[in-house]
Amino acid sequence: MLGECHAHIIMDGKNYKEAVALHKSGVKEEVIRAHFRIWGETGITFVRDGGDALGVSGRAKELAPEYGIDYRTPIFAIHKKGHYGGIVGHAFSDWKEYHSLVCRAKKEGADFIKIMISGIMEFGAFGVLTEEGLPENEIRQMIRIAHEEGMTVMAHGNGDRPVRAAVEAGLDTLEHGNYLKKETLDLLAGSGTIWIPTLAPTGNLLGCGRFPDEQVKRILRCQMDNIRYAFARGAGIGLGSDSGAYLVPHGQGLLDEYEWMKKAVGEEKETELKERLTESESRIKKSAVGK
Ligand SMILES: [Zn+2]
């Protein structure tokens, strides 16, 4: 069974505000345990989290061995003050603060550094993000500082410009990466960056009624076409469902992600797909600090 390369143990796939609120006055261990049990029942033995601001994924890391799960976390994500990322981490307003957050994550046991370089998807409108993303020089600086501290970098990024800057700066893993242009996909394919395109949070919205289906379909189609293009050019692609996101339950989310991914590259390429996803997963496992 392939591992889950992008999950949020703090969320529940239903209502993130309520899920996060459960831990507001202290980490609720039973919630973490319930999610680990589901992964165990699904046969998932590797999980990589996106971090959170309340210490939930940090506690989860301590509990994971009880479930035979190799669980990796950045502890919390790092975002620039005034930009997206508050629900998953802490903010910086200058480079001194950024550097000390990187050092704090390391000290608290982070396996890698998670950074936020752009906004999130507006699923109701194709091509629209909640914000366009940080300037290129700031993205490069965030990656450089984390690398200098000996940490690999996971970046939440959508939109062509910020993602291209991150890949050029030697980003280790790109999360989501919606709306990339061909040149950036070519660049990605020739780089060491592993792309985790998270199709389930888009695909699983179809028919739910929260957003117009024709917009969701366009977003999904665009991402699937890009995956097929990058896959054919040898890009490192990994399997991660963003489980915990709306309508992406832990466990089942990864099975859904695999089905969407198969549709993207073509059912006839399933054997190669499995091999390539496995290879990306083992690269991710090896690159984490302290393993
Ligand atoms: Zn995520």
Boltz pocket constraint, residues with backbone or C-beta under 6 A from the ligand:
constraints:
  - pocket:
      binder: B
      contacts: [[A, 6], [A, 7], [A, 8], [A, 50], [A, 242]]
      max_distance: 6.0
